[in-house]
């Protein structure tokens, strides 16, 4: 019964979309892009709040994975995106709500519950698509990175890690793939002034300060309700659950988990793969410094 009740608002949204109801777009769209398990749900959920916003959670990725039963990290040429991406693009352009319920984060942001102009916020987890997003949408793009060892650890903890074959080679390949996906994103950003790189670790140590910077970069102000949400979502005592999209966290406890959980051999293999791809200094991560020293250094940098 509860499931049916939860589907009623979504059904009304789909009916309104079928009848041609949509909201006019306002301002540049905002894209939040990262590797999976890097905190993009956290930033996206906070940027996606407000009656003047329409927030979409991974419309391209979730549609692609559903149709292809494949990996979310889809590598493609900017001039030849997957047909699934083009289909999703057509729906977004028409203001259609023809997406799975998990994509429509807040039903109150869609007709028949809301009208008037709305700014689009899209959270995505395929850095390879950044070049295409920049070309097709001319958005404000927030690119989020996290220590590759923590990303890999989260993949393993979620059961997303292949356990057969040479495991050290698997770690090396993961590091390589992470760096390659970041490289694919940043190679399109050199001459694009609406591209902001944010490190997940900085966000964890100074959540409100970094979010203020992100909001200002997007031309928005943090409302009192958003500030309250920041406090609630960033100081939660709940443990990291099996829900991969959980956005409640004790933010300071999210940093450098890998140091106590990965072996030296695993870290060395991942590092070899990651550092085999040239990246700008801003995208490099330390693999052998003391955790306390790293935190103290970040706190000084963030003021």
N, C-alpha and C positions, 0 to 999 in steps of 0.2 A: 504493500500500500504506500509506504514512504517513497519508494522508488517512483511509483506512478505520480505521486504528488510533486516530486522534484522535476519530473519531465513536463509537467503542465506549462510552466513559464517558457521553457525551451520550445515546446510545440507551438505556442502562441507567437514566438519570435519567428519560427520557420514559416508560419502561416502569413505573418505580416510581410516577410520577405517575398513569399510567393505572390502576394497581392501587389507587390511593387513598392512597399514602404522602405525607405532608407533615410539615412541622415547625411546631410551635406558635409563634405570634408572641410576642415578648418586648419590652416597652417601646414607646415611641413610634417610629414609622418616621422615618427621616431622609431628606429629599429634598435633593439638590444640584441647583440649577437655574441655567441661564445661557443666553445666546445661544450658538449653535455657535461653536467656535473661541475659547473664552474660558477654558479650563483646567478645566472641570468633570470631564473624564476623569481629570485629575491628582488633584483632591481626592477624587472618588468612589472611585478605586482605592485610596487610602490609608485612607479611612473604611470601605471595603468589605472590609478584611482581617480575618480572625479566624474561628475555628470557631463562634462564637456569632452570626455575621452571615450574612445572605443578601443578596448584592449583585446588583442588576439594572441593566444598562446600557441606558438609553433604551428601556424596554419599550413605552411609549406611542408615542414618535416613530418607532422602527424599524418597529413594526407598522403604524402609519399610513402611512408612506412606502411600505412594501412593497405595501400594499393599494391605495394611491391614486396611486402614482408622482408624488407631489406634494412640496410644500415642507414642511420640518419645522416652520416657524413658523406654526402654525395658530391663527388668531384666532377665538375663540368666546365666547358668553355663558356665564357660569358655570352657569346653569340649563339650558343646552342643549349639552352636550359632544358631540363626534362619536361615532357609534356604535362606532367602533374603540376609543376611549378607554374606553367602558363595557364592551366585551368584555375588554379588558386588565384592567380593574378587577375583573371577575368572576373572572378567572384568579388574580389576586393574592390576592383574599380567600379563595379555596379552597386557597392554597398550591401551586397548580399550577406545574409547570415546563414548560408547553407554550409555550415560546418558542424563537426561533432560537438556535443556539449562541452567537452574538455577544452576546446579551442576558445569558446566564448566565455571569458572569465567572469564577466558580470552581466547577468541578463538585464539588469536595470539600465544598461547603456544602449539598449537596442529597442527599436520600435516593436511593439506599441507602447513600451514603457517610457521611452524618451524620444524627444524630437529636437530639432535645432541643430546647428553645426557642431561637429565633433572632430577632435584631432585623433588620428590613428596612432596607436602604440602597438608594435609587433615585437614579440620575443621569439628569437630563433636560435637554433643550436647547430648551424652548419656554416662555419667560417668560410668554406669554399664558395658560398653563395654571395659573399659581401660585394664582390665586384659587380655582380648582376643587380643586387639591391641598389647599389649606388647609381648604376646606369638607368634603371627603370623607375626608381622612386625619388631620386635626389633627396634622400632623407637626412635627418640628423641621425648619425650612426654612433651608438655607444658600443665599443668593442671591449669585452671583458676577458681577462686572462687570469688563470690560477696556476699555482705551481703544478707542473705536469705530474709529479709524483702523487700529489693529493687527488688529481683527477683520476689517475690510474687506480689508486687505492679505492676510490669511490666506485669505479667500474667493477672492481673485483668484489667489493662488499655487496653490490647490488646483484651479483650473479650475471653480469654482462661480460664476464671475462672467459675466454676460451681456455679450458683447463687441459686440453690434450696437446701433444707435441712438445717441442723445446720451449720451456717457459722463459728462460733467459732471453731467447731470441724474441719471444712474444713481448717482453718488456722493452727490448730495443726497438722493435717495430712500432710499439705504442708511442714511444718518445719521438720517433721519426715522424709518425703521422700527426702528432700534435703540432710539432714545429712546422711541418709542411702546410697544415691547415691555417696556422697563424700567418705564415708567409703569404699564402694566397690571399688572405684578408688585407694585410698591410701594404702589399704591393700596389693596391689600387687607391691607397689613402694619401700618397705623397703630395698630391696637388688638390686634395679635397679638404676644405676648411671646416667641414661639418662632421669630422671624424674625431671621436674622443676615446683614447685608450684608458681603461681603468683596471687596476689590479685588485683582484678579489681580496687579497690580504690587507690592502690599504682600507678597503671598504669595511672589513671586519674590525680593524683597529679604531677607525674614526667614522663610524657609519653615518651619523648625521652630517658631519662636515663634508664627506665625499659626496653624499647625496645632494647637499646644497650646491656643490660644484656641478653635478650632473644636471640638476634642475635648471640652474642658471645657463648652462650650455644649451639647453633645449628651449630657453626663453620662457621658463615657467618659474613660479614661486611655490615654495612648499607651504601648504596651508596648515593650520593648526591640527586638522584631522590627520593629515599625512604625517606630521611630526609625531602624533600620538601613535600612529601605526608603526612608525620606525622604532619607537621605544618598545612597543609590544612584540614586534617580530624579531627584534635584535637582542632581546634579553630574556628570551624564553628559557625555562628550565627543562622543557621537554627534550627527550633524547631524539636523535636523528632516527626517523621511523623508516618503514619499508616503502613509504610513499616517495617516489623519486622527485616529486614536485612540491614536497613539503617546504614551506618558506618560514617556518618558525625555527629559530636557532639562537643559541648563545653565541653571538658572533665571534667573540674572542677565542672561543674554544675550537673554531673551525680551521685555525691556522696550523700548518705543519704537522698534521696528524700522522703523516707518513713516517716521521722520524722514529717513532716507537713501534711501527708496525711492519716496515719493509726491511728485508735483509740488505746487507751491503752489496751483495751480488745483484739483487734486483735493482737497486738504485743505480749501480754502476752501469748496468745494461741499458736502463731507461735513459740515463744521462748520455751515454754514447750515441744513442739514436737521436735524442733531442738536439745535442750540440753539433751534430753532423750537418745541420741546416743553418746557414748564416742568418742571424736575426739582429735587428738593431738593439743597442744596449738596453733600451727600455723594456724589452721583452725577454731578457735573460733572467735566469733564476739561479740562486746558489744551491748546491747540493751537499755541501760539506761544512757549513758553518753551524755554530751552536744556535739552538732555537732561541734561547734567551737573548743572545746578542742580536739576532735578527729582529726580534720584536722591539728591543730598545732602539735600534737604528731606525726602524720604521716609525716609531713614535716620535723621534726627533725630527725626521723628515716631514711628518704630518703636522708638527707643531702641537 
